[in-house]
Amino acid sequence: MRNAGRSVKIIAVLVGIVFAPTLLFSQDLGGPPKPAARVYSPLGGLSDADTQNSSQEILPDSRPLTGVQSGTLGSPELRHSYWVPGFEYGNFIRSSSAQNPAVSGWNSTSYVGGDLDLLQAWRHALLNLSYSGGGFMSTDDSVGNGHYHQVGLVQQFNWQRWQLSFIDQFAFLPETQFGFAAGSNLSIPGIGGTLGAPPTGLQSTYLPSQSIYSALGPRYSDAFVTEIGYRVSPRTSLTLAGSYGFLSFTEPGNIDTKDAIFSVGYDYAISRYDALGVLYRFSAYHFAGEPQAIGDHTVQLAYGRKITGRIALQLFGGPDIAQFRIPIGASTQRISGAGAANLTYTPAERTNLWAGYAHSVNGGSGVFTGAVSDQIQGGLNHQLTRLWHGGVHFGYSRNSTILQSSSVNSPHYSTWFTGGNLERSLGQHATFSLAYTAYLESSNQNISSVGSPYTSYTQHQITAEFRWHTRPFVIR
């Protein structure tokens, strides 16, 4: 009950943070609604809006290259503000226990909850809200029964030269978000599909890292970002962003982390489709109960290419300097490189491909007090028939402790997830999906969640999901 009260309070605060600016600016937002931006979700589910939006003009993506969000293929015009409630049920059938994944023993966990999406547009502002939450019940004693919540919020203000955005991504889940419910809409907040509010699109650098499976148990994670953009000229723009994030576990044995990130970027459009940029980012990481703290500086050159409805590409790379509050050996800093790449691509009318990669310093995923990681996630989605979609999904992350990163014996973890899924539309307002995912973890030391002598394990999961939503309720 104490955890439930805590999560409700956090969600209420986050909703207040996003709605407050709307009320403050309401005197400037009278008049007819401005067409709202919509973003294609590469692996989104089916909905009745697929047909409705097919004839709409696609608006170009306006996100800055050096901003906090990944690029998109564009956004179909939204003619009305609306909200949509829904219902979701999902079942995970796993080959082993969450607490001891190397020991075979099939179990089942059911998720039952509600969904809500809200898209509200004004003359100079846009609000997107997505929420999913409810309870879960498991035959795995190490998971038990509990509750879960996922929230995505984007409040954006647009003026002639200025753009102000408040973005928040929150979750309370019984396990890591890295690969959670992969291949199903349970992995995202809201109803999913093209009727659902666009995802926050935050790049992985601004999200608390959770890519080590050995950090077990329920956890709160949140990233709140404020971004300000200013168009200096038709070709150039400046972007400032600041974020605060945390990863907090409800069970002992894991390391709680907090991060604060500041970035400034400069974009220059060299053509209709291509842009160059320069980005500076500072990230500060603190760890509960630990004296160590890390300050990370990186300067990166950026390249972006956007062709509406076809491709969105971002590339980043440059030097990185991580400084330690407490010296490691005789060193107080680590000099290396950092980089990232984000791609969304539609090679054919019915096929979508997306992938994201990042090499960076992060908070350590609840296992390390700071880590150096390589992380990649992606997927391919294809419309097989009028009613069926199929896809594949994958993710990989390698984390090594930043405290001994120069040693060949430095502790490190490698984690994978990979699988495929099928989804079928059940009328205009419902979908059913099946997915299979394999989860793997290996390390150069004994995995604490499994015990000696295991240094690797593989876990199999079958996911069945049913999702239903009402028709959209038009606000205006």
Residue pairs with C-beta under 8 A, 6 or more apart in sequence:
3 146
3 147
3 172
3 218
3 250
4 147
6 220
7 147
7 149
7 172
7 220
10 170
10 172
10 220
10 222
11 131
11 149
11 151
11 170
14 151
14 153
14 168
14 170
14 222
14 224
15 129
15 151
15 153
17 166
17 168
17 224
18 127
18 129
18 153
18 154
18 155
18 166
18 168
19 127
19 155
21 155
21 157
21 164
21 166
22 29
22 125
22 127
22 155
25 124
25 125
25 157
28 123
28 124
29 122
29 123
29 124
29 125
30 123
31 122
31 123
32 123
33 80
33 81
33 121
33 122
33 123
33 476
34 121
34 122
34 123
34 124
34 126
34 158
35 59
35 77
35 78
35 79
35 121
36 77
36 78
36 81
36 119
36 120
36 121
36 126
37 59
37 62
37 75
37 78
37 126
37 156
37 198
38 53
38 75
38 76
38 77
38 78
38 194
38 198
39 61
39 72
39 75
39 198
39 199
39 201
40 72
40 73
40 74
40 75
40 194
40 344
40 352
41 188
41 192
41 193
41 194
41 196
41 198
41 199
42 344
42 352
42 353
42 354
42 379
42 381
43 352
43 354
43 379
43 381
43 391
43 393
44 185
44 192
44 193
44 194
44 196
44 381
45 185
45 192
45 193
45 389
45 423
45 431
45 433
45 467
46 193
46 387
46 389
46 423
46 424
46 425
46 431
47 191
47 192
47 193
47 194
47 195
47 196
47 425
47 428
47 429
47 431
47 469
48 195
48 428
48 429
48 471
49 193
49 194
49 195
50 193
50 194
53 76
53 194
56 76
56 77
57 76
57 77
58 73
58 74
58 75
58 76
58 308
58 309
59 74
59 75
59 76
59 77
59 308
60 74
60 306
60 308
61 71
61 72
61 73
61 74
61 75
61 306
61 308
61 312
62 163
63 69
63 70
63 71
63 72
63 201
64 229
64 237
64 239
64 265
64 267
64 277
65 71
65 265
65 267
65 275
65 276
65 277
65 302
65 303
65 304
65 314
66 239
66 263
66 265
66 266
66 267
66 277
66 278
66 279
66 302
67 227
67 229
67 239
67 241
67 265
68 167
68 202
68 203
68 206
68 225
68 227
68 241
68 243
68 263
69 167
69 200
69 201
69 202
69 203
70 201
70 202
70 203
70 312
70 314
70 342
70 344
70 356
71 304
71 306
71 312
71 313
71 314
71 342
71 344
72 198
72 201
72 312
72 344
73 308
73 309
73 310
73 311
73 312
73 344
73 346
74 308
74 309
75 198
76 194
78 119
78 121
80 472
80 474
80 475
80 476
81 119
81 120
81 121
81 474
81 475
81 476
82 118
82 119
82 472
82 473
82 474
82 475
83 116
83 117
83 118
83 119
83 472
83 473
83 475
84 115
84 116
84 117
84 191
84 195
84 196
84 469
84 470
84 471
84 472
84 473
85 114
85 115
85 116
85 469
85 470
86 114
86 115
86 116
86 117
86 190
86 191
86 467
86 468
86 469
86 470
87 113
87 114
87 115
87 467
87 468
87 469
88 111
88 112
88 113
88 114
88 115
88 132
88 134
88 185
88 186
88 465
88 466
88 467
88 468
89 110
89 111
89 112
89 465
89 466
89 467
90 110
90 111
90 181
90 184
90 186
90 463
90 464
90 465
90 466
91 108
91 109
91 110
91 111
91 463
91 464
91 465
92 108
92 109
92 110
92 111
92 181
92 461
92 462
92 463
93 106
93 107
93 108
93 461
93 462
93 463
93 464
94 106
94 107
94 108
94 109
94 140
94 459
94 460
94 461
95 104
95 105
95 106
95 459
95 460
95 461
96 102
96 103
96 104
96 105
96 106
96 107
96 457
96 459
97 103
97 105
97 107
97 140
97 141
97 142
98 140
98 142
98 143
98 174
98 175
98 216
99 142
99 216
99 449
100 142
100 449
100 450
100 451
101 213
101 439
101 441
101 449
101 450
101 457
101 459
102 447
102 450
102 454
102 457
107 138
107 139
107 140
107 143
108 138
108 139
108 140
109 136
109 137
109 138
109 139
109 140
109 143
110 136
110 137
110 138
111 134
111 135
111 136
111 148
111 186
112 134
112 135
112 136
112 137
113 132
113 133
113 134
113 135
113 148
114 132
114 133
114 134
115 130
115 131
115 132
115 189
115 190
115 191
115 192
115 467
115 469
116 129
116 130
116 131
116 132
116 190
116 191
117 129
117 130
117 131
117 190
117 191
117 195
117 196
117 197
118 127
118 128
118 129
118 197
119 126
119 127
119 128
119 129
119 197
120 126
120 127
120 475
121 127
124 157
124 158
124 159
125 155
125 156
125 157
125 158
126 154
126 155
126 156
126 158
127 154
127 155
127 156
128 152
128 153
128 154
128 155
128 197
128 198
129 151
129 152
129 153
129 154
129 197
130 150
130 151
130 152
130 153
130 188
130 189
130 190
130 191
130 196
130 197
130 199
131 149
131 150
131 151
131 152
131 189
131 190
132 148
132 149
132 150
132 186
132 188
132 189
132 190
133 147
133 148
133 149
133 150
134 147
134 148
135 145
135 146
135 147
135 148
136 143
136 145
136 146
136 147
136 148
136 174
137 145
138 144
138 145
143 174
146 174
146 218
147 172
148 172
148 173
148 174
149 170
149 171
149 172
150 170
150 171
150 172
150 173
150 188
150 189
151 168
151 169
151 170
151 171
151 189
152 168
152 169
152 188
152 189
152 190
152 197
152 199
152 200
153 166
153 167
153 168
153 169
153 200
154 165
154 166
154 167
154 197
154 198
154 200
155 165
155 166
155 167
156 163
156 164
156 165
156 166
157 163
157 164
157 165
161 230
161 231
162 228
162 229
162 230
162 231
163 227
163 228
163 229
163 230
164 226
164 227
164 228
164 229
165 225
165 226
165 227
165 228
165 229
166 224
166 225
166 226
167 200
167 202
167 223
167 224
167 225
167 226
167 227
168 200
168 222
168 223
168 224
168 225
169 200
169 202
169 207
169 222
169 223
170 220
170 221
170 222
171 177
171 220
171 221
171 222
172 218
172 219
172 220
172 221
173 180
173 218
173 219
173 221
174 217
174 218
175 216
175 217
175 218
176 210
176 211
176 212
176 213
176 215
176 219
176 365
177 210
177 221
178 210
178 211
178 213
178 395
178 397
178 415
178 417
179 395
179 417
179 437
179 439
180 186
180 187
181 187
181 463
181 465
182 393
182 395
182 417
182 419
182 421
182 435
182 437
182 463
183 391
183 393
183 419
183 420
183 421
183 433
183 435
183 436
183 437
183 463
184 421
184 433
184 435
184 463
184 465
185 191
185 192
185 193
185 431
185 433
185 465
185 467
186 463
186 465
188 196
188 199
190 196
190 197
191 467
191 469
192 431
192 467
193 431
195 469
195 472
202 223
202 225
203 340
203 342
203 356
203 358
204 340
204 356
204 358
204 375
204 377
205 261
205 281
205 283
205 340
205 358
205 360
206 223
206 225
206 243
206 245
206 261
207 221
207 223
207 245
208 221
208 222
208 223
208 245
208 246
208 247
208 257
208 259
208 363
209 247
209 362
209 363
209 364
209 365
209 371
209 373
209 375
209 399
210 219
210 221
210 247
210 365
210 366
211 365
211 373
211 375
211 395
211 397
211 399
211 415
212 364
212 365
212 366
212 367
212 368
212 397
212 399
212 413
212 415
212 441
213 413
213 415
213 439
213 441
213 449
214 367
214 413
214 441
214 443
214 447
214 448
214 449
215 249
215 254
215 255
215 365
215 366
215 367
216 251
216 253
216 254
216 449
217 249
217 250
217 251
217 253
217 254
218 249
218 250
218 251
219 247
219 248
219 249
219 250
219 254
219 366
220 246
220 247
220 248
220 250
221 245
221 246
221 247
221 248
222 245
222 246
223 243
223 244
223 245
224 243
224 244
224 245
225 241
225 242
225 243
226 241
226 242
226 243
227 239
227 240
227 241
228 239
228 240
228 241
229 237
229 238
229 239
229 240
230 237
230 238
230 239
231 237
232 238
234 269
235 268
235 269
236 266
236 267
236 268
236 269
237 266
237 267
238 264
238 265
238 266
238 267
239 263
239 264
239 265
239 266
239 267
240 263
240 264
241 261
241 262
241 263
241 264
241 265
242 260
242 261
242 262
242 263
243 259
243 260
243 261
243 262
244 258
244 259
244 260
244 261
245 258
245 259
245 260
245 261
246 256
246 257
246 258
246 259
247 256
247 257
247 363
247 365
247 366
248 256
248 288
249 256
249 366
253 448
254 366
254 367
255 287
255 288
255 289
255 290
255 364
255 366
255 367
255 368
255 369
256 287
256 288
256 289
256 366
257 285
257 286
257 287
257 288
257 363
257 364
257 366
258 285
258 286
258 287
258 288
259 283
259 284
259 285
259 286
259 363
260 283
260 284
261 281
261 282
261 283
261 284
262 281
262 282
263 279
263 280
263 281
263 282
264 279
264 280
265 277
265 278
265 279
265 280
265 302
266 277
266 278
266 279
267 275
267 276
267 277
267 302
268 275
268 276
268 277
269 275
270 276
273 305
273 306
273 307
274 303
274 304
274 305
275 302
275 303
275 304
275 305
275 306
276 301
276 302
276 303
276 304
277 301
277 302
277 303
277 304
278 299
278 300
278 301
278 302
279 298
279 299
279 300
279 301
279 302
279 316
279 318
280 297
280 298
280 299
281 297
281 298
281 300
282 295
282 296
282 297
283 294
283 295
283 296
283 298
283 361
284 293
284 294
284 295
284 296
285 293
285 294
285 295
285 296
285 361
285 362
285 363
285 364
285 370
286 293
287 293
287 363
287 364
287 369
287 370
290 369
291 325
291 326
292 324
292 325
292 326
292 369
292 370
292 403
293 324
293 325
294 322
294 323
294 324
294 325
294 361
294 369
294 370
294 402
295 322
295 323
295 325
296 320
296 321
296 322
296 323
296 360
296 361
297 320
297 321
297 322
297 323
298 318
298 319
298 320
298 321
298 338
298 360
299 318
299 319
300 316
300 317
300 318
300 338
300 339
300 340
301 316
301 317
301 318
302 314
302 315
302 316
303 313
303 314
303 315
304 312
304 313
304 314
304 315
305 311
305 312
305 313
306 312
306 313
309 346
310 345
310 346
311 343
311 344
311 345
311 346
312 342
312 343
312 344
312 345
313 341
313 342
313 343
313 345
314 340
314 341
314 342
314 343
315 339
315 340
315 341
316 338
316 339
316 340
316 341
317 337
317 338
317 339
317 340
318 337
318 338
318 339
319 335
319 336
319 337
319 338
320 335
320 336
320 337
320 338
320 360
320 361
321 333
321 334
321 335
322 333
322 334
322 336
322 361
322 370
322 402
323 332
323 333
324 331
324 332
324 333
324 334
328 403
328 404
334 402
334 405
334 406
336 372
337 359
338 359
338 360
338 361
339 357
339 358
339 359
339 360
340 356
340 357
340 358
340 359
340 360
341 355
341 356
341 357
342 355
342 356
342 357
343 353
343 354
343 355
343 356
344 352
344 353
344 354
345 352
345 353
345 354
346 352
346 353
347 353
350 382
350 383
351 380
351 381
351 382
351 383
352 380
352 381
352 382
353 378
353 379
353 380
353 381
354 378
354 379
355 376
355 377
355 378
355 379
356 376
356 377
356 378
357 374
357 375
357 376
358 373
358 374
358 375
358 376
359 373
359 374
359 375
360 372
360 373
361 370
361 371
361 372
361 373
361 402
362 370
362 371
362 373
362 399
363 370
363 371
364 370
364 371
364 399
364 401
364 402
365 371
365 399
367 399
367 413
368 399
368 401
368 402
368 403
368 411
369 401
369 402
369 403
370 401
370 402
370 403
371 399
371 400
371 401
371 402
372 399
372 400
372 401
372 402
372 405
373 397
373 398
373 399
373 400
374 396
374 397
374 398
375 395
375 396
375 397
375 398
376 394
376 395
376 396
376 397
377 394
377 395
377 396
378 393
378 394
378 395
379 391
379 392
379 393
379 394
380 391
380 392
381 389
381 390
381 391
382 389
382 390
382 391
383 389
384 390
387 424
387 425
388 422
388 423
388 424
389 422
389 423
389 424
390 420
390 421
390 422
390 423
391 420
391 421
391 423
392 418
392 419
392 420
392 421
393 417
393 418
393 419
393 420
393 421
393 435
393 437
394 416
394 417
394 418
394 419
395 415
395 416
395 417
395 418
396 414
396 415
396 416
397 414
397 415
398 412
398 413
398 414
398 415
399 412
399 413
399 414
399 415
400 410
400 411
400 412
400 413
401 410
401 411
401 412
404 410
404 411
409 444
411 443
411 444
411 445
412 443
412 444
413 441
413 442
413 443
413 447
414 441
414 442
414 443
415 439
415 440
415 441
416 438
416 439
416 440
416 441
417 437
417 438
417 439
417 440
418 437
418 438
419 435
419 436
419 437
419 438
419 461
420 435
420 436
421 433
421 434
421 435
421 436
421 463
422 433
422 434
422 435
423 431
423 432
423 433
424 431
424 432
424 433
425 431
426 432
428 471
429 468
429 469
429 470
429 471
430 466
430 467
430 468
430 469
431 465
431 466
431 467
432 464
432 465
432 466
432 467
433 463
433 464
433 465
433 467
434 462
434 463
434 464
434 465
435 462
435 463
435 465
436 460
436 461
436 462
436 463
437 460
437 461
437 463
438 458
438 459
438 460
438 461
439 458
439 459
439 460
439 461
440 456
440 457
440 458
440 459
441 447
441 456
441 457
442 455
442 456
443 455
443 456
444 455
445 455
446 452
446 453
446 454
446 455
447 454
447 455
447 456
447 457
450 457
